[in-house]
Amino acid sequence: MKVEPAAIPPKEIHDFFSSLVTPRPIAFISTVNAKGQYNAAPFSSFIRLTLNPAIVIVGIGRRKGQKKDTVNNIEAVGDFVINMVDENLAEAMNKCATEWPPEVDEIKETGLTPMKSDKVKSPRIAEAPISLECKLMQIVEFGNSPGRSTIILGEVVMLHVKDEIMTAGKIDPRKAKIVGRLGDGNIYCRTTDVFHLQRP
Ligand SMILES: Cc1cc2nc3c(=O)[nH]c(=O)nc-3n(C[C@H](O)[C@H](O)[C@H](O)COP(=O)(O)O)c2cc1C
């Protein structure tokens, strides 16, 4: 099978692309707007890119041609927090993908606990096993189609890791129980079935 992205409708390419690169970690992003209202939403177009500086990158599409609340907040305030999603957080994360109006605080709405961050204005989510406080470095956009994505580059300025997911000074995947997103739709995976490969 061969697929030329430019030759198929946007909805189909979205679904197909979502299944091409898997499993994907989920950046459960908490932000604050200029009025001090909190927001949280999940994004799986996400990677930790480099270490020096520590850069993360997130791709956020538009909704009916309009920027999503997360993008508006990051642009207005200049920072955000990426909360990693474990099995306990999965359901609340999924609920936060609902299209709520900008003034709705999804953290409160889903019974999660906002916590003051150390170095950024955006709150972090207390229940998350790992949270990355990020300062906005750059926003990049390509093209001018109504559905174009915004690429957010952020520098990680503070990390929070729950002590109970550590073993011998390292984050232990069997304890962290981070979930991954598989294809489009509602398929996720657990990350506790791990194996080792020695480097030659
Ligand atoms: C697991 C998961 C991953 C998602 N990944 C993305 C993504 O990478 N980019 C995107 O634009 N939307 C993604 N979404 C959809 C957003 O979470 C959704 O549009 C949300 O309502 C945006 O909220 P906001 O307007 O508060 O920013 C994802 C949803 C789920 C459940």
The ligand as an ORCA input file, in Angstrom:
! r2SCAN-3c Opt
* xyz 0 1
  C      -5.181     11.117     23.784
  C      -5.499     12.375     23.021
  C      -4.511     12.982     22.266
  C      -4.765     14.175     21.559
  N      -3.762     14.726     20.827
  C      -3.957     15.887     20.177
  C      -2.898     16.502     19.443
  O      -1.773     16.012     19.398
  N      -3.170     17.682     18.805
  C      -4.391     18.272     18.869
  O      -4.582     19.344     18.293
  N      -5.421     17.710     19.576
  C      -5.232     16.548     20.233
  N      -6.259     15.992     20.966
  C      -7.546     16.708     21.047
  C      -7.508     17.829     22.129
  O      -7.233     17.292     23.403
  C      -8.883     18.540     22.151
  O      -9.073     19.226     20.930
  C      -9.074     19.493     23.321
  O     -10.443     19.840     23.403
  C      -8.282     20.779     23.221
  O      -8.589     21.535     24.359
  P      -8.322     23.081     24.555
  O      -9.215     23.835     23.601
  O      -8.704     23.306     25.989
  O      -6.874     23.348     24.281
  C      -6.050     14.786     21.627
  C      -7.060     14.161     22.374
  C      -6.798     12.959     23.062
  C      -7.882     12.296     23.869
*
